[in-house]
């Protein structure tokens, strides 16, 4: 039976369900429903590019990859432990254009930073998680506003480094953080209609940052903004990492023209910053779920039905049958990655 797909799924809902997944078989229909909504948005973006942009190698590649991304989902059902995990899909890895890749990347981001945080807290259990948000003034020029935000945050990190070296004049509230990671987000300001850049940061602190002092420091750096928010979490850093990790999914909450403009401007820009004991965390390129070793499984293949906007089950087992089913049931050729 085919289910109706919602027009959109919130970035927070999608990322939370991707990052804190239930691999139980009963959770699979919900996952397929979310992924179908994400794939629908990717198809809408590919059509927007086709309708509005000049065709060249770059735009043709964008359209081709978006169209194929998530068209099939190959799961493995580890039936003895009741876990169903995504084994393979054709990911386009254009996470600023594609919500499916954004969700998977965000999930890997939170997973790996949580792993590092658990290691850090074993050695320094006194550290507490804080969500720290910085903004700069809205503006018409997206790249100029990005550069302003990026330079300002880098300057604050430089002040922290100098203070940690003993330069007293460089003292900053950021010194209270033993480490942190942050991501830039961009959207249209609800009142101004201009680009509203801001950054969400997860800091692990031995003392609470003073929001008033931090706001004064930020204003002295930016010259145009003193708006800073400092929010402590209990002992669970997951909500903070969720806020930071969903940065890429925010792009798909924009309308298509803004989403495409932002992706074009920011695709080669650094959107994640880290420091201290959260520096150097590597996000894996493979966006599939981690497999379970030494467990028997059954293959479960789902292929997107564009007219119905749902994933249909195909009873194929083994690499050859799955390869043939994918080849015969989707646009293009050769998309099944071995």
N, C-alpha and C positions, 0 to 999 in steps of 0.2 A: 504494500500500500504506500502510495506516495504522499509525503507530507508537504504542507505549504512552508516555504522558506520566508523568514522575516526579511523586510527590506534592508535592515542593517542590524548589526550586533555591536554593542558598545565596546570600545577598546578595553575598558576595565574588565567587562564580563568575559570577552574572548581570551584575554591574556590570563586571567585568573584560572579559567578552565583549561587552558593549554598548559599552564605552568604547574598547577596543582591538580594533575589529571587523575581521574579514576580510570584505570586500565581495565576495570571489570567489564565483561561483555555487555552488561545491561547499560553501560554508559556510552556504548558505541553509537547508537542512534542519535544522541545529542551531539556527539562530535561530528558525525556526518552532516548534520543539519547546520552546524556552525561553519564547517568547511565549505558547504555548498553556498552559503551566503557570501563567504569570502571569495570563492571562485566566481560567483556572479558579478561581484564588484570588479574583479580583475578583467572579466570580459567587457564590462562597461567601459573600463579605462582603455582597453585595446581598441574599442570602437571609437572612443573619443579621439584617440591619437590618429586613427585612420581618417576620421572626418575633418580634423582641424589642422593637422600638421603636414608639412611637405614630406613626401615619401623619399627616404634615402636609406642608406645601410643601417643607420642608427635607429630610425623610427621603425623600419621594417623588422629589425631584430627585437625591439621592444614589443611590437604587436605579436610577433610569432611566439615569443617566450611567454607573454601574458596569456595568450590563448591556450597554450599547452599546459601551463602551470596548474597543477592540481586537477587536471582532467581525469586522471586515474589515481586511486589510492590503493596501494597494496599493503594489506595488514597481515600480520601473523597472529593466529589465535593459539596461544599457549594454554590449551584446554585443561591441562592437569592442575594449573594454578589460577585459572580463570582470569587471564590477562590477555588483552588484545592490543598489540602495539603496531604502530605504523612502521613498516619495513622499508617502503620505497615509494617515491612519487617523483614526478618531473617538476622540480622546483625551479622557478625562474631566477630566484635570488635578487630580484629587484624590489627590495623590501620597502622602499619609499613609494612604490607604485602598487605593490601587491600585498593585500592584507594577510593572505595565507602565509607568505614568506615572512612578513613582519611579525605575525604571531609566533611562528616557529623560532625566529631569531630571538624574539623577546623571551621565549621560554628557555632557550639555551642560555641567554644572558643571565636570567635570574638563577637558573640551576647552577651555573659555574660560580657566580658571585656568592651564592649561599654556601657552596662548598668551601670557598676561600674563607668566608666569614666564620664558619664553624671551626676552622683550623685556628684562625686568629683568636677567637673567644676562648679556646682551650688554654692558650698561653696568657691571654689578658681578659679574664672574665669580668673585670670591672667596667669594660667599655659598654656604652649604651648607644643604641641607634637613634639618629635624628634625621628627619627629612627637612632639608634646607632648600628653599626656593628663592631664586634671584630673578628679577625682571629688568628690562631696560625699556625706555620710552618707545611707544609704537612708531612705526615709520612706513613710508611708501615703498622704499627700496629694500627688498628682502636681503640681498647680498650685503648691503651696507649695514643693516641691522644685525645680521649674523656676525659680521666681522667685529662690530662694536661689542656684542655680547661675548664673543670668543676672546677678544683681546682683553676685555675687562676681567673675565674669569681667570685667564692665564696670568694676569698681573697680580691677582689676589693669591694665586698659588705660588708665584715668585716671591711675594712678601712672606708667605709661610716658610718657604725654603730658607730665605735669608734670616728669618727669626729663629729657625731651628739651628742655624749656624752660629747664633749668638749675637746677631745684629739687633740691638735693642730697639732702634728706631723703626724696625720693620715689624714689630709685634702686631699680631692680628688675632681675631677670635678664631680664625681657622686653625690656629695652633692647638686648639682644644681637641681637634680631630686627629686620631692616630692614622686614619686612612679614610678614603671615601671614593665614591664613583658618582658621576652625574651625566645627564643627557640633556641636550637642548631640544626644546619643542617650539613649534611655530604654528600660529593660527591667526585668523583675522580677529581683531579686537571687536567686541560686541558693540561698543559705542562708536569707536573711531572708524571701523572698517579698514584700518591699516594693519600691517603685519605686527603681531604682538609676540615678540620673542621672550622666552624665559627658560630657565634651567632648573630641573629637579635634581637634587643631590642627596645621596645617602651617605651620612657621615657616621663613623664609629668614634664616639667621644668619651674622654675620661672626665670631662666637666661639661656642663650644659653651656652651649654658646649663648651669649647675651644678644638677643634679637635687636635691641636698641643700638648697641655698640656696632653690631654687624651692619645694620642699616646705614649708620654714619660712614663706616668704612667703604661700603659699596657705593654710596653717593659720591664720596671723594674720588673714587676710581672712575665711575661712569660719567659723572657730571650731569646726569639727567634722570637718575632713578635712585630712590631710597627704599623701594618696596622690597622687603625681605620677609620671608615667613620661616619660622623655626618651629618644628613640631616633633615632640618626643614620642617614640613608640615605647611600649612596655619593655619586654625583653625579646620581642619577636621582630626581627628586621624584615620579614617577608613583605608586609604592606609597603614599606619604603622601597624595596627593590622592585615591587610591582609598579609603583608610580614612576620610577626611573625607567624600567624596562619596557614600558608600553609606548615609549616615545615614537617608535616607527609606526605603530598602529594608529597613532593620532592623525597621520597623513590621510588615511582612508576615511576619516570622519569629515574631511573637507569636501567641498564640491569638486567636481572633476577638473575644471580649469585651474583652481588654486592648487589642487593636489599635484597636477602635472607641472605647473610652474615651480612649485616648491621642490619637487623631485629633481627637476632639471638644474635648478640653481644649487641645490645642496648635495647632490649625489656624490660628489667627490670631496666633500668637506668633512672635517672631523666633527662628529656630533656627540661623541662620548669622551669624557675626561675622567681620569682616575689618578690617585696619588696615595702615598704612604703604603700601609700594609694591604691595600686593595689594588695596588698597581700591578700590571703585568698579567692580569687574568686573560686567558685566551678563549675566545668563543669559537667552538668548532664549526667548520664549514658544512658538515653533514647535518641536515635539518630533520632527519628521521628520528624516531624514538630509539633509545638504547635497546638492543636485542637482549633476550634472555638466553644465556648459554646453557647447553646440555638439557634443554627442555624440548619435548616433542611439540609439534605445532601443525595446524592446518592453515592453508592460505585462504585469505578472504580478499577478493578483488572487487572494487567498486569503481564504476565509470560514470562520469557526469552525463546526465541527460539534459541537453540545453533547453529544450522546449518545456519540460516539466520542472527544471531547475532543482533536481534531486540527484543523488547518487543511487544508481541501480547496481544490485549485486550480480556478479557473474561467477558461476560455479566452475572456476578454473583452478587446477591444482598443478604445482610444479612450474619451473621456469618456462618451459616451452609453451604450455597451454596459456600461461599468463601473457607471455610475449605475443602470442597470436591473437588473444582476445583484445589486448590493447591496440595492436596494429590494425585490427579490423573494425575498431569502434571509436576512433577519434580522428580529428582533422590532422593532416600532416603525416609524415612517416618518420620512423626511426627515433621516436621520442623515448623509448623504453631504455633507460640507462642500465647497462649491465655492470 
